Amino acid sequence: MTHANATSGSARLKLYDPPGYLTDFDLIPGQRQKWSDAVSGWFDESIASELPVLQGQPCQYINQLKTPPQGPALTQDIVWTGFSGTLRNRWGRAEALRRAELLMPLSERMDGPGSYFVGEQWNGLYYRPQDEYCEWRTTRDEWGRVVRVTFTSEPPEYWQALHGDKLPDMNGKPKYETVGDRELLVERYREFVSPEVEYKDLICSEDLVDHSDPRKPRVVYAKGTYNPYNRWNTVDGIMHLGQPDNTLSAEIQLGADATVLRTTTPAPGRAAPMADPDALIACAGYGGLNRCSDPTIGGSVNELAALGFEITLANPVGLYMDHLEMTGWAGPGGAEVDPAFFRILRGRPGMIERAVLEVPPEEGYSVGDITIGGVPITSGGQVAECVTMKIIGQVSAPKRFTNWAVDCECQKRRCGACADATNPEFLYYRGSEQPCRSGTLPAFDYPQASLATAGRPSEGGR
């Protein structure tokens, strides 16, 4: 779903600002430039990754620091709900609401078999199975009633930068230098999470190593670097996004992937681009099949690409909560719920990075006494269902590009999707050149074609 905003012109961007115009980096000399360099680098890497797929065509995705928009720019909000579509599709709503409140070890995936990382270390490190770039922590009183729900959409890379670590490239290898301020890092944790936070709690006490490939163990987080899965961001609090797929660099890459037009008719000639968001993501393999966010982002960006636009993400590049929709909410006795109960703690209206839902003590009731559609709030997930998430796309130069659609060749060892035979709402990626496994059925199947011929234009075509 998208909301278009008629907006500004095409003045050249000089610097990528921090998400939500957060101001922590203003206190660290040189940090804003380092952050901008990293974001610019992620754009460059993403653009380069599309060139082999495009078969000689230009990439429609741009880095605004390198390629100023060609003409007036238009921003477009791409929006989705904050509650996990993956959990809902897999387990049904009631069970999904329960599971969303439980931490999972990084040795287990929330979307099926497998693990995010392999090794004994990861059994004791946790994440929230909340994969819509919106994560929350529910606080209850001694009777188990909900008294507070704290939300964040801040990317982990921001906090790695605040510590002064090298930010990873698209392959997860440390690359982009930052400055950092460790005292400020601890200060922010104490301000927003707990006064008990100590610096040693936030860093890796040893190398965290992924043994997914036993022949080539990979250090994911080196000893002494910032640990995104520290106790104050998982077991004992929440500061920023922690689900392994909820990163800013992944958002930038997804935007690039979605600019490539795909076709269900892999044959020479002017093939019609694929339009269905779910079939499109299964074809291109650029995100979570069951999420609300990734298919929506991909489908919206791809639709703009089909119109020939030059496409990027608006500055500041971030993942945002736009607002909390309180239609159907009621307090005790049907009283109106004050929108001010949802307070922005970091970011700004429309670019919310941290917020809390809490009823002031003088009101005489708590969040658990609020009903949504007549049902009392018993979990943070019910509130997340009412959170509108967004990224902000930017387009310019309509019809500048006349790219043709390419076929659904295997991407990232993925070749289409399979649906659970007993629960067809839930989808799995199919492995490279492998049939759907037992208990699943082909979904969005389409014939394959060679890269040499698929989707190429006929003479005189575009």
PyMOL commands that set and color helices and strands:
alter all, ss='L'
color gray80, all
select helices_A, chain A and resi 19-21+24-27+31-50+85-91+93-99+120-124+156-163+182-192+199-202+231-233+248-257+277-284+293-306+332-334+339-341+361-363+367-369+380-384
alter helices_A, ss='H'
color red, helices_A
select strands_A, chain A and resi 2-5+73-81+104-105+126-127+135-140+146-152+167-168+174-176+208-210+218-221+310-313+320-324+329-330+342-348+351-358+371-372+375-376+387-396+414-420+427-431+440-443
alter strands_A, ss='S'
color yellow, strands_A
deselect
rebuild
show_as cartoon
